[in-house]
Amino acid sequence: MIFEAAKPPWEIEREILVRVDAESDPSYGCPPYKRPLEKLLRACIVNVDKPRGPTSHEVAFTVKELLSARQAGHGGTLDPAVSGVLPILVDEATKCAGAVMSGGKEYVCLMRLHGDVSDDDLKKALRFFTGEIYQVPPVRSSVARRIRTRTIYRIELIERIGRNVLMKVACSGGTYIRRLCRDIGLYLRCGAHMQELRRTRAGPFIEEKAYTLLDLYAALMDYRESGDEARLRTILRPVEEAVEYMPKVFILDTAVDAICHGANLAVVGVAKVENTVRRNAPVAILTLKGELVAIGRSLMDAEEMLERDHGIAVDTERVIMERGTYPPIWKGGRKSS
């Protein structure tokens, strides 16, 4: 039985709207999945299937050491006792951690009730906790303990045997499943706790395409011993996958280098825009080849970007692409040839 309040990010329909019919010059940049390995390593994501035991920080550190990276972070903490999908963002990709968080999460949870509850009461409770809820982070959490609003997109009751309840939960980033189980128990007046938990999705990264640390180590050994990149490329995902569920703005080649230098995006630089773009919301700025240039905050919605011929469309906040990837259009006050 499924209780649903809203579609999770991975089920939202998206449409690309064209403002300017243009193509990207193949002489500059590179499509994400054709990127040379040395450049891929500077901004990639490893979708790790985290085992029970190590902390999320320990997993990130291991990936960092294996790849000889400068830094590595993760797309949402998993407790040591929890297993499943843990995206590890490497070097420049660490700037996209928020994008992974905003892409929603999915878990399979075994909840243990502390008393006998009828099927009808259990279903009523699950329905009650579907939608917008309020949570206070646990005492041991790494964030401030204040009331937060989170969204439970869907709860699927998979199976129930006595006091054991197996369910799948799709929710917004930052939702505490342990707290959700406790609150359901309070609602039912019998008490409940999270017995076991596995994360099956973190934004666009799913369980079916997750790899163990041993898989990563073996792929690296293949590459270092034989020069074969195939296995390693399967595991190292381009940074663009982190923003798969973010609203997107695609820009002309002529605007790319300015954005790389921190400039805001003007409407005249916009080629295409996703219909999900909304004013004052985070957006991903990409080239027409699909390369991630930067992350910013939209100052217009999609319709405004299509209709206007002047003004600032996006406030650039985090630059991902390396400067000089595309040629500068203006040099010393003159347009370059």
Backbone torsions as a table, in degrees:
resi	resn	phi	psi	omega
1	MET	NA	137.4	-175.8
2	ILE	-118.7	131.9	175.0
3	PHE	-113.0	119.8	-171.5
4	GLU	-130.2	137.2	178.3
5	ALA	-111.8	-34.7	-178.1
6	ALA	-160.1	160.4	177.9
7	LYS	-73.8	134.5	174.0
8	PRO	-70.0	163.2	-176.0
9	PRO	-53.7	-34.1	-176.2
10	TRP	-75.5	-4.4	178.6
11	GLU	-112.6	1.8	179.8
12	ILE	-76.5	131.6	178.8
13	GLU	-77.9	136.7	-176.9
14	ARG	-127.5	145.6	-179.3
15	GLU	-133.7	137.5	178.2
16	ILE	-93.3	124.4	-180.0
17	LEU	-105.5	132.5	-174.6
18	VAL	-95.9	126.7	174.6
19	ARG	-98.3	-43.8	178.8
20	VAL	-131.7	127.1	178.3
21	ASP	-80.3	102.4	-174.5
22	ALA	-142.9	162.6	176.2
23	GLU	-125.2	158.0	-179.9
24	SER	-93.3	140.9	178.9
25	ASP	-69.0	119.6	-179.1
26	PRO	-66.3	-10.3	-179.5
27	SER	-72.0	-18.5	-175.1
28	TYR	-122.8	149.5	178.9
29	GLY	68.0	-167.3	-178.1
30	CYS	-165.0	133.1	175.6
31	PRO	-54.7	141.1	-173.3
32	PRO	-51.4	-38.9	-175.2
33	TYR	-87.9	4.3	173.8
34	LYS	-115.3	10.2	-176.2
35	ARG	-66.5	135.2	176.1
36	PRO	-57.1	146.6	-174.4
37	LEU	-57.7	-38.8	-178.9
38	GLU	-64.0	-32.1	176.6
39	LYS	-79.3	-35.7	177.2
40	LEU	-59.6	-39.3	-178.7
41	LEU	-65.6	-21.5	-179.4
42	ARG	-79.3	-17.1	-178.6
43	ALA	-155.9	84.7	-177.6
44	CYS	-141.4	171.7	179.0
45	ILE	-131.5	135.5	175.2
46	VAL	-110.5	116.6	178.8
47	ASN	-83.2	92.4	-174.3
48	VAL	-86.1	135.7	169.4
49	ASP	-89.4	94.2	-174.6
50	LYS	-71.8	130.8	174.7
51	PRO	-82.3	167.4	172.2
52	ARG	-72.9	139.1	178.6
53	GLY	129.8	-72.9	-177.5
54	PRO	-73.2	157.0	174.1
55	THR	-78.8	164.1	176.7
56	SER	-62.4	-36.8	179.0
57	HIS	-64.1	-40.3	179.7
58	GLU	-65.2	-38.5	177.6
59	VAL	-65.0	-44.6	178.9
60	ALA	-61.1	-41.1	179.6
61	PHE	-64.2	-40.0	179.4
62	THR	-63.1	-44.2	177.9
63	VAL	-62.3	-42.8	178.7
64	LYS	-58.2	-45.2	-179.5
65	GLU	-68.3	-42.2	-179.4
66	LEU	-62.1	-38.7	-176.8
67	LEU	-93.4	1.4	-177.9
68	SER	52.3	43.7	-177.7
69	ALA	-87.9	161.2	176.5
70	ARG	-74.5	-38.7	-178.6
71	GLN	-154.7	159.6	177.1
72	ALA	-153.5	141.5	177.6
73	GLY	-135.8	178.8	-178.7
74	HIS	-126.6	159.0	-177.3
75	GLY	-96.3	54.6	178.2
76	GLY	115.9	119.3	-174.3
77	THR	-66.0	138.2	168.7
78	LEU	-115.0	132.2	176.9
79	ASP	-61.0	155.4	179.2
80	PRO	-54.0	-34.3	-177.7
81	ALA	-81.1	-4.3	-176.3
82	VAL	-104.2	140.7	178.8
83	SER	-113.0	173.5	172.2
84	GLY	119.4	-158.9	-170.8
85	VAL	-66.8	120.9	177.5
86	LEU	-136.3	93.8	178.7
87	PRO	-67.9	126.8	177.1
88	ILE	-105.7	119.5	-177.3
89	LEU	-97.4	129.4	-171.4
90	VAL	-110.1	132.6	177.6
91	ASP	49.5	-117.9	-174.8
92	GLU	-61.5	-24.0	179.8
93	ALA	-67.3	-17.9	179.7
94	THR	-62.1	-20.7	177.8
95	LYS	-69.9	-11.2	-176.1
96	CYS	-103.9	13.9	-178.6
97	ALA	-59.1	-38.7	179.4
98	GLY	-63.4	-32.8	179.0
99	ALA	-66.2	-39.5	178.1
100	VAL	-66.2	-41.4	179.7
101	MET	-62.0	-41.0	-177.1
102	SER	-73.7	-10.7	-179.4
103	GLY	-81.2	0.6	177.9
104	GLY	84.2	164.4	-178.9
105	LYS	-133.6	158.8	176.0
106	GLU	-139.1	137.0	-176.5
107	TYR	-133.7	151.4	165.3
108	VAL	-109.3	123.5	-171.2
109	CYS	-127.1	137.9	169.9
110	LEU	-103.7	111.3	179.8
111	MET	-101.7	135.3	179.5
112	ARG	-109.1	115.5	176.6
113	LEU	-77.8	148.6	-178.3
114	HIS	-94.9	-2.8	179.8
115	GLY	-151.2	174.8	180.0
116	ASP	-81.3	131.5	-177.9
117	VAL	-135.9	140.0	178.8
118	SER	-73.1	158.3	177.8
119	ASP	-59.6	-40.2	-178.5
120	ASP	-63.9	-42.4	179.6
121	ASP	-66.5	-38.3	178.5
122	LEU	-63.9	-45.5	179.3
123	LYS	-63.4	-37.8	177.5
124	LYS	-62.4	-41.0	179.4
125	ALA	-65.8	-44.5	-179.8
126	LEU	-64.0	-38.3	177.3
127	ARG	-65.5	-38.9	-179.3
128	PHE	-62.7	-36.6	-176.8
129	PHE	-92.3	12.9	174.2
130	THR	-97.2	129.2	-176.0
131	GLY	116.1	-149.7	-179.5
132	GLU	-80.5	128.0	179.7
133	ILE	-129.6	167.0	176.1
134	TYR	-113.9	137.0	179.2
135	GLN	-137.5	147.1	169.4
136	VAL	-110.5	123.5	-179.4
137	PRO	-55.2	148.7	178.1
138	PRO	-60.6	162.2	-178.4
139	VAL	-58.1	-38.4	-175.8
140	ARG	-86.3	5.9	-178.6
141	SER	-71.9	162.8	-176.9
142	SER	-93.0	7.2	-178.9
143	VAL	-118.3	166.1	-179.6
144	ALA	-61.9	139.5	-178.5
145	ARG	-87.4	81.9	175.2
146	ARG	-131.9	160.2	-177.8
147	ILE	-64.7	131.3	179.8
148	ARG	-126.5	148.2	176.6
149	THR	-95.6	128.3	178.2
150	ARG	-131.5	163.4	-178.0
151	THR	-119.6	127.5	170.4
152	ILE	-98.6	104.4	-177.8
153	TYR	-69.2	-39.0	-172.4
154	ARG	-160.6	140.7	169.9
155	ILE	-125.5	122.5	177.2
156	GLU	-108.6	118.5	176.4
157	LEU	-81.7	104.6	-175.5
158	ILE	-79.7	-48.2	-176.6
159	GLU	-162.0	149.3	174.2
160	ARG	-136.0	128.7	174.1
161	ILE	-128.4	104.8	-177.9
162	GLY	60.6	-120.2	-178.7
163	ARG	-91.2	-0.4	178.5
164	ASN	-94.0	125.0	-176.8
165	VAL	-121.9	117.2	177.8
166	LEU	-100.6	125.1	-176.6
167	MET	-145.6	155.4	175.4
168	LYS	-110.5	130.7	-175.7
169	VAL	-122.0	123.1	172.1
170	ALA	-104.5	126.3	-171.5
171	CYS	-148.5	169.8	175.9
172	SER	-76.4	159.5	178.4
173	GLY	-60.4	146.0	178.6
174	GLY	87.6	4.9	177.2
175	THR	-81.5	134.3	179.1
176	TYR	-98.5	109.0	-178.2
177	ILE	-68.6	-34.7	177.0
178	ARG	-59.5	-42.7	178.4
179	ARG	-68.7	-37.5	178.6
180	LEU	-59.7	-44.7	179.2
181	CYS	-62.4	-42.1	179.2
182	ARG	-62.1	-43.2	-178.4
183	ASP	-68.3	-36.1	175.6
184	ILE	-62.2	-40.9	177.5
185	GLY	-62.3	-39.7	177.2
186	LEU	-64.9	-41.1	179.5
187	TYR	-62.0	-39.3	-178.8
188	LEU	-81.3	-7.5	178.6
189	ARG	62.2	28.2	176.9
190	CYS	-126.6	-15.8	-176.0
191	GLY	85.5	152.4	178.7
192	ALA	-164.3	156.7	175.2
193	HIS	-144.4	162.2	177.5
194	MET	-81.5	117.2	-179.1
195	GLN	-83.8	-48.7	178.7
196	GLU	-145.6	155.1	-178.4
197	LEU	-149.8	138.4	173.4
198	ARG	-136.7	131.6	176.9
199	ARG	-88.6	127.8	-178.2
200	THR	-106.7	-9.1	177.9
201	ARG	-156.5	141.2	171.1
202	ALA	-136.7	99.4	-173.9
203	GLY	62.3	-128.8	-179.3
204	PRO	-81.6	-2.2	-175.5
205	PHE	-95.6	123.9	-172.1
206	ILE	-118.9	162.5	-176.2
207	GLU	-59.9	-38.6	-176.2
208	GLU	-65.6	-20.1	-178.9
209	LYS	-118.2	30.5	177.2
210	ALA	-98.7	151.0	-176.8
211	TYR	-128.3	147.8	177.3
212	THR	-79.1	165.7	175.7
213	LEU	-63.7	-31.2	176.8
214	LEU	-66.8	-37.0	175.9
215	ASP	-60.4	-43.8	179.9
216	LEU	-63.9	-43.9	179.5
217	TYR	-60.9	-44.4	-179.1
218	ALA	-64.6	-39.9	178.9
219	ALA	-65.3	-38.7	177.3
220	LEU	-65.2	-40.3	178.1
221	MET	-63.7	-40.5	176.9
222	ASP	-58.3	-45.5	-177.5
223	TYR	-67.2	-43.2	-176.3
224	ARG	-72.2	-29.6	-177.3
225	GLU	-88.9	-34.9	-175.1
226	SER	-121.1	-10.3	-177.9
227	GLY	78.2	7.1	-179.9
228	ASP	-80.4	116.1	-176.4
229	GLU	-88.8	-14.2	-167.9
230	ALA	-55.2	-51.1	-176.5
231	ARG	-65.8	-39.7	-179.7
232	LEU	-68.2	-39.8	179.5
233	ARG	-64.7	-28.8	176.9
234	THR	-65.3	-32.9	-176.7
235	ILE	-88.7	-39.5	-179.6
236	LEU	-82.4	111.4	-177.2
237	ARG	-97.5	140.8	179.1
238	PRO	-60.5	150.1	-178.6
239	VAL	-57.3	-27.1	-178.4
240	GLU	-59.4	-26.1	180.0
241	GLU	-67.1	-23.1	179.6
242	ALA	-66.4	-28.5	-175.5
243	VAL	-103.9	19.7	-175.8
244	GLU	-56.2	-36.5	-176.8
245	TYR	-101.5	7.0	174.1
246	MET	-82.5	144.8	171.1
247	PRO	-58.6	142.6	-171.1
248	LYS	-124.6	146.2	172.0
249	VAL	-124.4	125.3	-179.6
250	PHE	-101.9	132.8	-171.4
251	ILE	-117.1	160.4	177.3
252	LEU	-71.4	154.0	177.7
253	ASP	-55.0	-35.3	-176.2
254	THR	-66.2	-17.4	-178.3
255	ALA	-97.9	-12.4	-169.6
256	VAL	-62.8	-51.4	-174.1
257	ASP	-64.9	-35.4	177.5
258	ALA	-62.5	-41.5	177.5
259	ILE	-64.0	-39.1	178.5
260	CYS	-61.9	-24.9	177.6
261	HIS	-93.0	8.3	174.2
262	GLY	96.4	2.5	179.8
263	ALA	-68.4	151.9	173.4
264	ASN	-76.3	156.8	-178.0
265	LEU	-88.7	120.1	175.7
266	ALA	-86.5	156.1	-178.9
267	VAL	-57.0	-36.6	-177.0
268	VAL	-64.1	-15.9	178.6
269	GLY	-91.9	-3.5	-176.8
270	VAL	-86.0	128.4	176.6
271	ALA	-101.8	-46.4	-179.3
272	LYS	-141.8	158.1	-179.7
273	VAL	-146.8	144.0	177.6
274	GLU	-79.4	144.9	-178.2
275	ASN	-67.6	-11.7	179.8
276	THR	-84.5	-4.1	-178.8
277	VAL	-67.9	128.7	179.4
278	ARG	-128.0	150.5	179.2
279	ARG	-59.9	138.5	176.9
280	ASN	63.2	30.9	177.6
281	ALA	-124.6	152.7	179.2
282	PRO	-62.8	142.7	176.8
283	VAL	-139.6	156.1	173.6
284	ALA	-102.1	135.3	178.1
285	ILE	-103.8	121.5	-176.7
286	LEU	-127.4	156.5	173.3
287	THR	-78.5	173.2	177.2
288	LEU	-71.3	-11.9	173.2
289	LYS	-87.6	-3.7	-178.5
290	GLY	88.7	12.9	179.0
291	GLU	-81.9	136.8	178.2
292	LEU	-77.4	120.9	179.8
293	VAL	-95.2	-48.3	-175.8
294	ALA	-164.0	169.7	172.5
295	ILE	-118.2	137.4	-178.2
296	GLY	-147.4	-170.2	177.9
297	ARG	-119.8	125.4	-176.7
298	SER	-69.7	134.9	176.4
299	LEU	-102.6	0.4	177.4
300	MET	-143.0	160.1	169.9
301	ASP	-89.2	175.3	-173.5
302	ALA	-58.2	-42.5	-177.4
303	GLU	-63.9	-39.9	178.8
304	GLU	-63.0	-40.9	179.6
305	MET	-63.3	-32.7	179.4
306	LEU	-74.6	-34.0	-172.1
307	GLU	-90.3	-32.3	-173.5
308	ARG	-81.9	154.9	177.1
309	ASP	-116.7	4.3	174.7
310	HIS	-155.7	166.9	-179.8
311	GLY	110.1	165.8	179.4
312	ILE	-91.5	124.3	-176.9
313	ALA	-89.9	-39.1	-175.7
314	VAL	-138.1	133.9	173.2
315	ASP	-87.4	111.7	-177.7
316	THR	-70.9	129.0	-177.6
317	GLU	-115.2	-42.8	-178.4
318	ARG	-136.3	119.4	179.8
319	VAL	-90.1	131.9	-179.6
320	ILE	-105.9	-44.6	-174.9
321	MET	-71.8	143.6	178.9
322	GLU	-71.3	138.4	177.3
323	ARG	-61.1	144.3	178.0
324	GLY	88.2	-2.4	177.4
325	THR	-63.3	-38.9	174.4
326	TYR	-116.4	151.7	-176.6
327	PRO	-71.8	146.6	174.2
328	PRO	-71.1	143.0	179.5
329	ILE	-88.4	-31.6	-179.0
330	TRP	-115.8	129.7	176.1
331	LYS	-131.8	119.5	177.5
332	GLY	56.9	35.2	177.7
333	GLY	84.9	-2.1	179.5
334	ARG	-119.9	147.1	178.5
335	LYS	-73.9	128.9	-179.1
336	SER	-76.5	152.7	-179.3
337	SER	-88.9	NA	NA
